[in-house]
Amino acid sequence: MPKLIRITTAPISLNVLLPGQMRYMKQQGMEVIMVSSDGPELKTVLDREGCPHHIVPMSRKMSPLSDVKCLWMLYRFFKKEKPDIVHSHTPKAGLLAMLAAKFAGVKIRVHTIAGLRYVTTKGFTRKVLLFMEKLTGRAATHVWPNSFSLKEYIEKNKLVKPSKLEVIGKGSSNGIDLTRYSLTSMSLDKLIEIKKKIHYDTQLIYFLSVGRIVHDKGMDELLGAFIKLYEDNSSLRLILVGSFEDEVDPVSEETRKLIMTHPGVIQAGWSNEVEYYMSFAFALVHPSHREGFPNVLLQAGAMMCPIVCSRIDGNVDIVSDNVTGFISEVKDQDSLYHKMQQALNSPELLKTFTKTLRKNIEENFDQPMVHQLLYQKYMSLVS
């Protein structure tokens, strides 16, 4: 029975990025241990996955003393457990887990890259994050980018040896649960509750943004483009499903003020039921500056919610411009404005896009299929 240790920096990543994956591996006969810092999501993860969990107090921020302590804790834990595979996800967990696993003599060390933080930073921070990525890649035996465009970027910039790189299946870290993300699976009571929360009005047109309210999710460009559209059409609304994160990458003060005061902007806060917003939104707008393989686009595609997104790695692996959605140029407010306007002018075309994208997701990203591919890969590595 192979032993797998699956590790992320915080339990929210186990909960949001990898739901059901650890349970599936356990059902196939693997011994699975989860590792992350503590957090409010931990009980939900434990109840759902049915696998033991070990706490290591890692932090997303750079904190050398704390990181060295966590590295030592992971080394001792790996020496004690003697896993066949250590598989990390998220940057900090990747760096610490791959180094600790190498020092502890773990033969199979896998790291999933689901986006590169350094690409949206500058100066000293950029140099440190770039060094961390390269060090993680050196310590790992296998590096799995979760999209082909991300793999191409990593190869082009020589971050990891090409021989270590592989995309599992068609991409995605976890696929998507199509039994949940489906227009036929929704609770009418929950839908009514959410519509009531935002004072839903059939006479209004709702654009939707799902994710952290930070600069590198393109929030500054999104607010600028939306305000310009609103000037010509006051029946437009922008629903923000997410929360501010000001420690690392805050939005501009102008954007923050618009979010707090503009009559067309609706702050819905963080939600674990984004599919309900997608069911009635005119379109999801996702102008992010960096991604690996964005789950939110899979979710919107599965819910047949039209998509306007930026031309970046990850997004372009899911959405094709004028085929399954509209793609704007990255960090370009005018381009985003024109694509959102194009969407408003093309409702029938959007219906065609959503049908095509839903079919593609069903064929390539259904969660049981992705889990099976991962399990087969684990078994081939162990054997």
C-alpha positions in Angstrom: 0.0 0.0 0.0 1.8 3.2 -1.2 1.9 6.0 1.3 1.2 9.5 -0.1 1.7 12.8 1.8 -0.3 15.6 0.2 0.8 19.0 1.4 -0.4 22.6 0.9 0.5 25.8 2.9 -2.9 26.3 4.3 -6.0 24.1 4.7 -8.1 26.4 2.5 -6.1 25.1 -0.4 -6.9 21.5 0.5 -10.5 22.6 0.8 -10.9 24.7 -2.3 -8.2 23.5 -4.8 -8.2 19.7 -4.1 -11.6 18.6 -2.7 -12.2 14.9 -3.0 -8.8 14.0 -4.3 -7.3 12.6 -1.1 -10.5 10.6 -0.4 -10.3 9.1 -3.9 -6.7 8.0 -3.4 -7.6 6.4 -0.1 -10.5 4.6 -1.8 -8.0 3.2 -4.3 -6.0 1.7 -1.5 -3.3 4.3 -0.9 -2.4 5.5 2.6 -2.9 9.2 2.5 -1.8 11.9 5.0 -2.6 15.5 4.6 -0.3 18.3 5.8 -1.0 22.1 6.1 -1.1 24.8 8.7 -4.1 25.1 11.0 -7.2 27.0 9.9 -11.0 27.2 10.1 -11.4 25.0 7.0 -9.6 22.0 8.6 -12.7 20.4 10.1 -14.5 20.5 6.7 -11.4 18.9 5.0 -11.1 16.2 7.6 -14.8 15.3 7.5 -14.9 15.2 3.7 -11.6 13.4 2.9 -11.5 10.9 5.8 -7.7 11.0 5.9 -5.4 12.0 8.8 -4.0 15.4 8.9 -0.7 16.8 10.4 -0.3 20.5 11.3 2.9 22.4 10.3 2.5 26.2 10.9 3.5 27.4 7.5 2.8 31.0 6.3 2.3 32.4 2.8 4.5 35.4 3.8 8.3 35.3 3.7 9.4 34.6 7.3 12.9 33.1 7.4 13.0 32.0 11.0 9.5 30.4 10.9 10.3 28.8 7.5 13.5 27.1 8.9 11.5 25.8 11.8 8.8 24.4 9.5 11.5 22.8 7.3 12.9 21.0 10.3 9.4 19.9 11.4 8.7 18.5 7.9 12.0 16.7 7.7 11.4 15.0 11.0 7.8 14.1 10.0 9.0 12.6 6.7 11.7 10.6 8.4 9.1 9.2 10.8 6.4 8.4 8.2 8.7 7.2 5.4 6.3 8.1 2.6 6.6 6.7 -0.9 5.4 10.0 -2.4 5.4 13.6 -1.2 3.2 15.8 -3.4 3.1 19.5 -2.7 0.8 22.3 -4.0 1.2 26.1 -3.4 4.6 27.9 -3.4 5.6 27.9 0.2 4.6 24.3 0.8 6.3 23.3 -2.4 9.6 24.9 -1.4 9.7 23.5 2.2 8.2 20.1 1.3 10.5 19.4 -1.6 13.6 20.4 0.4 12.6 18.5 3.5 11.6 15.4 1.4 14.9 15.4 -0.4 16.9 15.7 2.9 14.7 12.9 4.4 15.5 10.6 1.4 12.0 10.4 -0.1 12.5 9.1 -3.6 9.4 10.5 -5.3 9.0 14.2 -4.8 6.2 15.8 -6.8 5.3 19.5 -7.0 2.3 20.9 -8.8 2.8 24.5 -10.2 -0.6 26.2 -10.4 0.7 29.7 -11.2 3.9 31.7 -10.7 3.8 34.5 -8.1 7.0 36.2 -9.2 5.7 37.2 -12.6 3.6 40.0 -11.1 6.3 41.3 -8.8 9.3 43.6 -9.2 12.7 44.2 -7.6 14.0 42.2 -4.7 10.7 40.4 -4.1 10.7 39.1 -7.7 14.3 37.9 -7.3 13.5 36.0 -4.1 10.3 34.4 -5.5 12.1 33.4 -8.7 14.9 31.8 -6.7 12.3 29.9 -4.6 10.7 28.5 -7.8 14.0 27.3 -9.2 15.1 25.8 -5.8 11.7 24.0 -5.5 12.2 22.6 -9.1 15.7 21.4 -8.3 14.6 19.6 -5.1 11.6 17.9 -6.8 11.9 14.8 -8.9 8.7 15.6 -10.8 7.1 19.0 -11.5 3.5 19.0 -12.8 2.4 22.4 -14.3 -1.4 22.3 -14.3 -1.7 23.7 -17.9 0.2 23.4 -21.1 0.7 27.1 -21.5 2.3 27.2 -18.0 4.6 24.3 -18.9 5.6 26.2 -22.0 6.4 29.3 -20.0 8.4 27.3 -17.5 10.5 25.7 -20.2 11.0 29.0 -22.1 12.3 30.7 -18.9 14.4 27.6 -17.8 12.8 27.4 -14.3 12.8 23.6 -14.2 14.6 20.9 -16.2 12.4 19.9 -19.1 12.8 16.2 -18.2 11.0 16.8 -14.9 8.0 18.5 -16.4 4.7 16.9 -17.3 1.1 18.0 -17.6 -1.4 15.3 -16.3 -4.2 14.7 -18.8 -5.4 18.0 -20.4 -4.4 20.0 -17.3 -6.1 21.1 -14.1 -5.1 20.2 -10.6 -8.3 18.5 -9.6 -10.9 18.7 -12.5 -14.4 19.8 -11.7 -17.3 18.1 -10.0 -20.0 18.2 -12.7 -22.6 16.7 -10.3 -22.3 20.0 -8.4 -21.5 22.5 -11.1 -24.6 22.0 -13.2 -27.8 24.0 -13.7 -29.9 20.9 -12.9 -28.2 20.4 -9.5 -29.1 23.6 -7.8 -31.3 24.2 -4.7 -34.2 26.6 -5.5 -34.3 27.7 -1.9 -30.5 28.6 -1.9 -30.9 30.4 -5.2 -33.8 32.5 -3.9 -31.7 33.2 -0.7 -28.7 34.5 -2.7 -30.8 36.5 -5.1 -32.5 38.1 -2.1 -29.1 38.9 -0.6 -28.1 41.0 -3.6 -31.6 42.4 -4.2 -31.8 40.7 -7.6 -33.8 42.5 -10.2 -34.7 41.0 -13.6 -34.4 44.4 -15.2 -30.7 44.6 -14.4 -27.7 43.0 -16.2 -25.1 41.3 -13.8 -21.4 41.0 -14.5 -19.7 38.7 -12.0 -16.2 38.5 -10.6 -15.1 35.6 -8.4 -11.9 35.6 -6.5 -9.6 37.6 -4.2 -10.0 41.4 -4.5 -6.3 42.1 -5.2 -4.4 43.9 -7.9 -3.1 40.9 -9.7 -6.6 39.5 -10.3 -7.1 42.5 -12.6 -9.5 44.3 -10.2 -8.1 47.8 -11.0 -8.7 47.2 -14.8 -12.1 45.6 -14.1 -13.5 48.5 -12.0 -12.2 51.0 -14.6 -13.8 49.1 -17.5 -17.1 48.6 -15.6 -17.5 52.2 -14.6 -17.0 53.3 -18.3 -19.8 50.8 -19.3 -22.0 52.0 -16.5 -21.8 55.6 -17.7 -23.7 54.5 -20.9 -25.9 51.9 -19.2 -27.0 52.3 -15.6 -28.8 49.0 -15.6 -25.4 47.2 -15.4 -24.2 45.7 -12.1 -20.9 44.2 -11.0 -21.1 41.5 -8.3 -17.8 40.9 -6.5 -17.7 37.5 -4.8 -14.5 37.6 -2.8 -12.7 39.5 -0.1 -10.0 42.1 0.1 -6.5 40.9 0.8 -4.4 43.9 1.6 -1.2 42.3 3.1 0.5 41.3 -0.2 -1.2 42.8 -3.2 -3.8 45.5 -2.5 -5.9 47.2 -5.1 -5.4 50.9 -5.7 -7.1 53.4 -3.3 -9.2 54.6 -6.2 -10.4 51.1 -6.9 -11.2 50.5 -3.2 -13.2 53.7 -3.1 -15.2 52.7 -6.2 -15.9 49.3 -4.7 -17.1 50.8 -1.5 -19.2 53.7 -3.0 -20.3 53.1 -6.6 -24.0 52.3 -7.0 -23.4 49.7 -9.7 -21.0 47.6 -7.6 -22.3 44.9 -5.3 -20.1 43.4 -2.6 -21.3 39.9 -2.0 -18.3 38.8 0.1 -16.6 35.4 0.1 -18.8 32.5 -0.8 -18.4 28.7 -1.2 -21.5 28.6 -3.4 -20.3 30.6 -6.4 -22.3 28.4 -8.8 -25.5 30.1 -7.7 -24.1 33.5 -8.8 -22.9 32.0 -12.1 -26.4 30.6 -12.8 -27.9 34.1 -13.3 -24.9 36.3 -14.2 -24.8 37.7 -17.7 -21.1 36.9 -17.8 -18.1 36.1 -15.6 -15.2 38.6 -16.0 -11.8 37.3 -15.0 -9.0 39.8 -16.0 -6.3 38.1 -13.9 -2.6 38.9 -14.5 -1.4 35.4 -13.7 -3.0 31.9 -13.3 -2.0 28.3 -13.5 -5.3 26.7 -14.5 -8.1 28.7 -13.0 -10.9 26.7 -11.4 -13.2 29.6 -11.6 -13.3 29.4 -15.4 -14.0 25.6 -15.2 -16.8 26.4 -12.8 -18.3 29.1 -15.0 -18.0 26.9 -18.1 -19.7 24.0 -16.3 -22.5 26.4 -15.2 -22.8 27.7 -18.8 -22.0 31.2 -17.7 -20.4 33.2 -20.5 -16.7 34.2 -19.9 -14.6 37.3 -20.6 -11.0 36.7 -19.4 -7.5 37.9 -19.9 -5.0 36.5 -22.4 -2.7 34.7 -19.9 -1.3 31.2 -19.3 -4.1 29.0 -17.9 -7.0 31.1 -19.1 -6.1 30.4 -22.7 -6.0 26.6 -22.0 -9.8 26.8 -21.2 -11.2 29.7 -23.2 -10.6 30.3 -26.9 -11.3 33.8 -28.1 -14.5 34.0 -30.2 -15.0 30.3 -29.8 -15.8 29.6 -26.2 -15.6 33.2 -24.8 -14.0 36.6 -25.2 -10.3 37.3 -24.3 -8.9 40.7 -23.5 -5.3 41.7 -23.4 -3.7 41.4 -20.0 -3.5 44.6 -17.8 -5.3 46.5 -20.6 -8.4 48.4 -19.3 -9.5 49.5 -22.8 -9.2 46.0 -24.2 -11.3 44.7 -21.3 -13.9 47.4 -21.8 -14.3 46.6 -25.5 -14.6 42.8 -24.8 -17.2 43.4 -22.1 -19.1 45.7 -24.6 -18.8 43.0 -27.3 -20.3 40.5 -24.9 -23.2 42.9 -24.2 -23.8 43.2 -27.9 -23.7 39.4 -28.6 -26.1 37.5 -26.4 -26.9 34.8 -29.0 -23.2 34.3 -29.7 -22.6 33.8 -25.9 -25.1 31.0 -25.8 -23.1 29.2 -28.5 -19.9 29.7 -26.6 -21.3 28.3 -23.4 -22.6 25.1 -25.1 -19.2 24.5 -26.8 -17.3 25.1 -23.5 -19.5 22.9 -21.4 -19.0 20.0 -23.9 -15.2 20.4 -23.8 -15.2 20.4 -20.0 -17.4 17.3 -19.9 -14.9 15.5 -22.2 -11.6 16.6 -20.6 -12.0 17.9 -17.0 -14.7 15.7 -15.3 -13.3 15.2 -11.8 -13.4 11.4 -11.6 -11.4 11.3 -14.8 -8.7 13.7 -13.5 -8.5 11.7 -10.2 -8.0 8.5 -12.1 -5.2 9.9 -14.2 -3.4 11.2 -11.1 -3.8 7.8 -9.4 -2.4 5.9 -12.5 0.5 8.3 -12.5 1.3 7.7 -8.8 1.2 4.0 -9.4 3.5 4.2 -12.4 6.0 6.2 -10.3 5.9 3.8 -7.4 6.3 0.8 -9.6 
